[in-house]
Amino acid sequence: MITHSKPTLDIDDYRSVMDVLESGRLVQGEQVAGFEDALSSFIGVKSGVAVSSGTAALHLSLLALGAGKGDEIIIPSYVCSALLNAVMYVNAVPVVVDIDRSTFNIDVDDLKKRITKRTKAIIVPHMFGLPADIDEIVSLGIPVIEDCAQSAGAKYRGRYTGSFGVCSIFSFYATKMLATGEGGMILSDDDRLAGIVRDLRDYDEKDGYSVRYNYKLTDMQAALGISQLKKLPSFIERRKKIAGLYDGSLRDISFPVAAIPEGREHIYYRYVLSLKDSSGFMKEMLNLEIGCRRPVFKPLHEYLGLSGYPGTEEAMARTVSIPLYPSLKDEEARKIAGGIVDRLKDESGERRA
């Protein structure tokens, strides 16, 4: 069975964790500080604060921005529920917007229509490794939290995603671009914001009491993160090579392959097909022992009982994510490509991202 996704680990990763185990210092310490410095330096921002998950990073970012009851936080509908959870954690109001059908990223025109005097922040995911229209969104003058859970190492006009907003968050879940099992980080050039986040995370041994959170990362996870970060450029190169193989196979059957918007680098966290019969396709691929999945389980507007999101609803009906990760073998990628070609020769569809 070719699984849909899995981490890419090697002997250096194993050794990095073993060194921590042998040191006897397992909790937040030197490795966490080193990981914070390494990722913030790589992305090109001043400060990093490592936490226990990407959701925790979103939660603390909203708290650091002062978001609370009655404030509106804009988020796209076509995304995982972590964003909605974080907004609810701070008792704010989620304002859900549609996506651009050609990129799966937040629809800037729809976003502009939903801004009000109560808009406190915009959370902008870079979906599937393709940067969103981040310059235009930042220019609106509302604090932007970049969600780089799927875009670590992607560039927009020569700069890494995560360096545009007032802060950015990263996830290191087992199948993300960098894998530490669980984990996350907040990056920011704003010393005050980073200081608030750090205080909220480091909850104990304080002179005065306020609610803080046990959202620490361990040194074991951080050591693995440092090791993974060293390989990120090669991970991205491998992802692009596999995506190129898929692109070539689709072109051979005249299946449309969408162009990447100018000034953006796609790092292919996910390779997403847009099909007429996505459910049938996934079943047929499963018969070939190839695991495919819907890239988003359920859109946020459906959780909230909302309507009027045509871009999101089309994506939910048609999209399928096929296996793509650095440890995917060439023969596995060719098998996947062959299976796609056999099943899509008569399909009229479009691969958008």
C-alpha positions in Angstrom: 0.0 0.0 0.0 1.3 3.4 -1.0 0.2 5.7 1.9 -1.2 9.1 1.2 1.4 10.8 3.4 4.2 10.0 5.9 7.2 11.6 7.5 10.7 11.4 5.9 13.2 10.4 8.5 16.8 9.3 8.4 19.7 8.3 10.7 20.6 11.9 11.5 17.0 12.4 12.8 17.3 9.3 14.9 20.6 10.4 16.3 19.4 13.9 17.1 16.7 12.4 19.4 19.0 9.8 20.9 21.5 12.5 21.9 18.8 14.3 23.8 17.7 11.0 25.5 21.2 10.3 26.5 21.6 13.8 27.9 18.7 13.3 30.3 17.3 16.7 29.5 14.0 16.0 27.8 11.9 19.0 28.4 12.1 22.6 27.0 15.7 23.7 27.1 18.7 24.3 24.8 17.3 22.4 21.9 14.1 24.3 21.9 16.0 27.6 22.0 18.2 26.4 19.1 15.2 25.4 17.0 13.6 28.8 17.6 16.8 30.5 16.5 17.2 28.2 13.5 13.7 28.6 12.0 13.4 32.3 12.6 16.8 32.8 11.0 15.8 30.6 8.0 12.6 32.5 7.4 14.2 35.8 8.1 12.4 37.2 11.1 13.7 38.2 14.5 12.0 35.9 17.0 10.6 32.4 17.3 8.6 30.8 20.1 8.2 27.1 20.0 4.9 25.6 21.3 3.2 22.2 21.4 1.2 22.4 18.2 0.1 24.7 15.3 -3.2 25.1 17.0 -1.5 26.3 20.2 0.5 28.7 18.0 -2.7 30.2 16.6 -4.3 30.5 20.0 -1.3 32.3 21.5 -1.0 34.6 18.5 -4.6 35.7 18.8 -4.2 36.3 22.6 -1.0 38.3 21.9 -3.0 40.5 19.5 -5.6 41.1 22.2 -8.4 39.2 20.4 -11.4 38.5 22.6 -15.1 38.6 23.0 -16.9 40.5 20.2 -13.8 40.8 18.0 -14.0 39.4 14.5 -11.3 37.1 13.1 -11.4 36.4 9.3 -10.6 32.9 8.2 -11.2 30.9 5.0 -13.8 28.2 4.9 -11.6 25.7 2.9 -9.2 24.8 5.7 -8.9 22.4 8.7 -10.9 23.1 11.8 -7.8 24.2 13.8 -8.4 27.8 12.7 -11.9 27.8 13.9 -10.9 26.2 17.2 -8.4 28.9 17.9 -10.9 31.7 17.2 -13.4 30.0 19.6 -10.7 29.6 22.3 -10.5 33.4 22.6 -14.3 33.9 22.4 -14.0 35.9 19.2 -16.4 35.8 16.2 -15.2 33.7 13.2 -15.9 35.5 9.9 -15.6 32.9 7.2 -14.7 33.8 3.6 -14.6 31.9 0.3 -11.6 30.7 -1.6 -10.1 31.5 -5.1 -11.1 28.5 -7.2 -7.8 28.6 -9.1 -5.4 28.5 -6.1 -7.5 27.2 -3.2 -6.3 30.2 -1.2 -8.4 32.9 0.4 -10.4 35.0 -2.0 -9.2 38.6 -1.6 -12.3 40.1 -3.1 -14.6 38.2 -0.8 -12.3 39.0 2.1 -12.6 42.8 1.4 -16.4 42.6 1.5 -16.4 41.0 5.0 -14.1 43.5 6.8 -15.9 45.6 9.4 -14.9 47.9 12.3 -14.8 44.9 14.5 -12.2 43.0 12.4 -9.3 42.3 14.7 -7.1 40.0 12.6 -7.0 37.9 9.4 -5.6 34.4 9.5 -4.1 33.6 6.0 -3.2 30.0 5.2 -0.9 29.3 2.3 -2.8 26.2 1.1 -1.1 23.1 -0.1 2.3 24.9 -0.3 1.2 27.7 -2.7 1.5 31.2 -1.2 -1.6 33.3 -1.0 -1.9 36.9 -2.2 -0.2 38.0 1.0 1.1 41.4 -0.2 -2.4 42.5 -1.1 -3.9 41.2 2.1 -1.3 42.8 4.3 -1.9 46.1 2.5 -5.4 46.2 3.9 -4.0 47.4 7.2 -5.4 44.7 9.4 -3.1 42.5 11.5 -2.3 39.3 9.5 -1.4 36.0 11.0 0.2 33.9 8.3 -0.6 30.2 8.7 2.4 28.4 7.3 1.5 25.0 8.5 1.6 23.8 4.8 4.1 26.3 3.4 7.4 26.1 5.3 10.1 27.0 2.7 7.7 28.4 0.1 8.5 31.9 -1.4 6.4 34.8 -2.5 8.2 37.3 -4.6 11.6 36.1 -3.3 10.7 36.1 0.4 9.7 33.1 2.5 6.1 32.8 3.6 6.0 33.6 7.3 7.9 36.9 6.9 5.0 39.1 5.8 2.4 39.2 8.6 2.6 40.7 12.1 3.3 37.1 13.0 3.2 33.6 11.5 2.6 30.2 12.8 4.0 26.8 11.8 3.0 23.2 12.5 5.4 20.3 12.8 2.8 17.5 12.8 4.1 14.2 11.6 3.2 14.7 8.0 4.0 18.4 7.6 7.0 19.9 5.7 9.0 19.6 8.9 8.0 16.7 11.2 8.5 16.5 15.0 5.4 14.4 15.7 3.5 17.3 17.2 4.7 20.8 17.7 4.4 24.4 16.4 6.1 27.8 16.4 5.2 31.5 16.3 7.5 33.8 14.4 7.4 37.6 14.6 9.5 40.7 14.1 7.5 42.3 16.8 9.4 42.0 20.1 6.4 42.9 22.2 4.2 40.3 20.5 6.9 37.6 20.8 7.3 38.5 24.5 3.6 38.1 25.2 3.6 34.7 23.5 6.6 33.6 25.4 5.1 34.7 28.7 1.8 32.9 28.0 3.8 29.7 27.2 6.1 29.8 30.2 3.3 29.5 32.7 5.1 28.7 36.0 7.3 30.6 38.5 5.8 34.0 37.9 5.6 36.8 40.5 2.0 37.6 39.5 -0.8 35.4 38.4 -2.7 35.4 35.2 -4.0 32.6 33.0 -1.2 31.0 31.0 -0.9 27.8 29.1 1.2 24.6 29.2 2.1 24.7 25.5 5.7 23.8 25.7 7.7 21.9 23.1 10.2 19.2 24.3 13.9 19.1 23.6 13.4 15.8 21.9 11.0 17.3 19.4 13.1 20.4 18.9 16.2 18.3 18.2 14.3 16.5 15.5 13.0 19.8 14.2 16.6 21.1 13.9 17.6 18.0 12.0 14.6 18.2 9.7 15.2 21.9 9.0 18.6 21.2 7.7 17.0 19.0 5.0 14.1 21.2 4.1 15.7 22.5 0.9 16.3 18.9 -0.3 12.8 18.0 0.8 11.3 20.8 -1.4 13.5 19.8 -4.3 12.3 16.2 -4.1 8.6 17.3 -3.8 9.0 19.4 -6.9 10.6 16.5 -8.8 7.6 14.3 -8.0 5.2 17.0 -8.9 7.0 17.5 -12.2 6.5 13.8 -12.9 2.8 14.0 -12.2 2.5 17.2 -14.3 4.2 15.5 -17.3 1.8 12.5 -17.1 -1.2 14.7 -17.0 0.0 16.7 -20.0 0.4 13.5 -21.9 -3.3 12.9 -21.7 -4.2 16.6 -22.2 -5.4 16.9 -18.7 -5.1 20.6 -17.8 -2.3 21.6 -15.5 -2.8 25.1 -14.0 0.0 27.6 -14.1 1.5 28.8 -10.8 0.8 32.6 -10.4 3.7 34.8 -11.1 6.0 35.5 -8.2 5.0 32.4 -6.2 6.9 29.3 -5.5 4.8 26.1 -5.0 6.5 23.6 -2.7 3.8 20.9 -3.1 2.9 20.0 0.4 -0.1 18.5 -1.4 -0.7 17.7 -5.0 -4.4 18.2 -5.6 -6.5 17.0 -8.5 -9.8 18.6 -9.4 -12.1 15.9 -10.9 -15.7 15.3 -11.9 -16.0 12.1 -9.8 -13.6 12.4 -6.9 -15.1 9.7 -4.8 -15.0 7.2 -7.7 -11.4 8.1 -8.4 -10.3 7.5 -4.8 -12.0 4.1 -4.8 -10.3 3.1 -8.0 -6.9 4.2 -6.7 -7.5 2.3 -3.5 -8.0 -0.8 -5.6 -4.4 -0.2 -6.9 -3.3 0.1 -3.3 -2.7 3.8 -3.6 -4.1 6.0 -0.8 -5.7 9.3 -1.8 -7.7 11.6 0.4 -9.8 14.7 0.4 -7.4 17.5 1.3 -10.0 19.2 3.6 -12.3 17.0 5.7 -15.2 19.5 6.0 -15.4 23.2 5.2 -15.9 25.6 8.1 -19.0 27.3 6.7 -20.8 23.9 7.0 -19.8 23.5 10.6 -21.3 27.0 11.2 -24.5 26.4 9.2 -23.6 29.1 6.6 -24.2 29.2 2.9 -22.9 31.1 -0.1 -19.4 29.7 -0.6 -19.3 28.5 -4.2 -15.5 28.2 -4.5 -15.2 26.2 -1.4 -18.2 23.9 -2.3 -16.7 23.2 -5.7 -13.4 22.3 -4.1 -15.0 20.0 -1.6 -17.0 18.2 -4.4 -14.1 17.8 -6.8 -10.7 17.8 -5.1 -8.5 14.7 -4.4 -5.0 14.8 -2.9 -2.6 12.1 -4.2 0.6 10.8 -2.4 3.5 13.2 -2.5 6.3 13.3 0.1 10.1 13.2 -0.1 10.4 9.6 0.9 8.1 8.5 -1.9 10.2 6.3 -4.2 10.5 6.8 -8.0 8.8 3.6 -8.8 5.9 4.4 -6.4 5.5 7.8 -8.1 5.5 6.2 -11.5 2.9 3.7 -10.3 0.7 6.6 -9.0 1.1 8.5 -12.3 0.2 5.5 -14.3 -2.9 4.9 -12.2 -3.9 8.5 -12.7 -3.4 8.3 -16.5 -5.4 5.1 -16.8 -8.4 6.6 -14.9 -8.3 10.1 -16.3 -7.9 9.6 -20.0 -11.5 10.5 -20.6 -11.9 12.8 -17.6 -12.5 16.5 -18.2 -11.0 18.2 -15.1 -8.3 20.5 -13.9 -5.4 20.2 -11.5 -5.4 23.6 -9.9 -2.7 23.5 -7.2 
